[in-house]
Amino acid sequence: MWETCVFTEIRKALAANPRWQLAFWRDRTKEADFLFHRAGRFILADAKWSENPSSGGRLPLVRKEIEGQPPTAIIGRVANPFPLKDGDKSPAAASDT
């Protein structure tokens, strides 16, 4: 359900700024909920319900598969962005207030 909410917000943002393409990455052992692509550049992201995600899950495995090892992010229910132990970053969630 959280992934669907995040996907909806991303689609709204991309409708206003359509330069990025949105996809996902999934195979038997690796997954990225969101793969953003623009002109040969990639950004990987996962949606996590946790208010305190501790790692990027399987994102580091996907990252190794893409040339240049793109930046990654965890989209969670956090008030402020913070770095994760495996080099990923958890950006702050948007607020309507």
C-alpha positions as CSV (number, residue, x, y, z in Angstrom):
1,M,0.0,0.0,0.0
2,W,2.9,2.4,0.9
3,E,4.6,1.7,-2.4
4,T,1.4,2.6,-4.2
5,C,1.1,5.9,-2.4
6,V,4.7,6.7,-3.1
7,F,4.3,5.7,-6.8
8,T,1.2,8.0,-7.1
9,E,3.2,11.0,-5.7
10,I,6.1,10.3,-8.0
11,R,3.8,10.1,-11.0
12,K,2.3,13.5,-10.1
13,A,5.8,15.0,-9.8
14,L,6.9,13.4,-13.2
15,A,3.7,14.8,-14.9
16,A,4.9,18.3,-14.0
17,N,8.6,17.5,-14.9
18,P,8.5,14.7,-17.5
19,R,12.2,14.6,-18.2
20,W,12.7,11.5,-16.1
21,Q,11.4,8.1,-17.0
22,L,10.1,5.8,-14.3
23,A,10.6,2.0,-14.2
24,F,11.4,-0.7,-11.6
25,W,14.1,-3.5,-11.4
26,R,13.2,-7.0,-10.2
27,D,14.8,-10.4,-10.7
28,R,15.1,-13.4,-8.4
29,T,17.4,-11.9,-5.9
30,K,17.4,-8.1,-6.4
31,E,14.7,-5.4,-6.4
32,A,14.4,-1.7,-6.7
33,D,10.9,-0.3,-6.4
34,F,11.7,2.8,-8.5
35,L,14.3,3.2,-11.2
36,F,14.5,6.7,-12.6
37,H,16.2,7.2,-15.9
38,R,17.2,10.3,-17.9
39,A,19.8,10.6,-20.6
40,G,21.9,7.6,-19.5
41,R,21.7,8.6,-15.8
42,F,19.9,6.4,-13.2
43,I,18.6,6.9,-9.6
44,L,17.4,3.9,-7.6
45,A,14.8,4.1,-4.8
46,D,12.9,1.9,-2.5
47,A,9.7,2.7,-0.5
48,K,9.9,1.6,3.1
49,W,7.0,2.0,5.6
50,S,9.5,2.3,8.5
51,E,10.0,5.7,10.2
52,N,13.6,4.6,10.8
53,P,14.9,2.5,7.9
54,S,18.3,1.0,8.8
55,S,19.5,0.0,5.4
56,G,18.8,0.1,1.7
57,G,17.7,-3.5,1.6
58,R,18.6,-5.0,-1.8
59,L,19.3,-1.6,-3.5
60,P,23.1,-2.1,-3.1
61,L,22.8,-5.3,-5.1
62,V,20.9,-3.6,-7.9
63,R,23.3,-0.7,-7.8
64,K,26.2,-3.0,-8.6
65,E,24.4,-4.2,-11.7
66,I,24.3,-0.7,-13.3
67,E,27.4,0.9,-14.8
68,G,28.6,3.9,-12.7
69,Q,26.7,2.7,-9.6
70,P,24.0,5.3,-9.5
71,P,22.8,7.1,-6.3
72,T,20.1,5.4,-4.2
73,A,17.5,6.5,-1.8
74,I,15.0,5.0,0.6
75,I,11.6,6.8,0.6
76,G,10.2,6.3,4.1
77,R,8.0,8.1,6.6
78,V,10.8,10.3,8.0
79,A,10.7,14.0,9.0
80,N,14.2,14.8,8.0
81,P,16.7,13.2,5.5
82,F,19.4,11.1,7.0
83,P,22.2,8.8,5.6
84,L,21.9,5.1,6.0
85,K,24.8,2.8,7.0
86,D,25.2,1.3,3.4
87,G,25.6,4.8,1.8
88,D,22.0,5.2,0.8
89,K,20.0,8.2,1.9
90,S,16.5,8.5,3.3
91,P,14.9,11.7,2.1
92,A,12.3,13.5,4.1
93,A,8.7,12.6,3.3
94,A,6.6,15.4,1.8
95,S,4.1,17.1,4.0
96,D,0.8,18.8,3.2
97,T,1.1,21.1,6.2
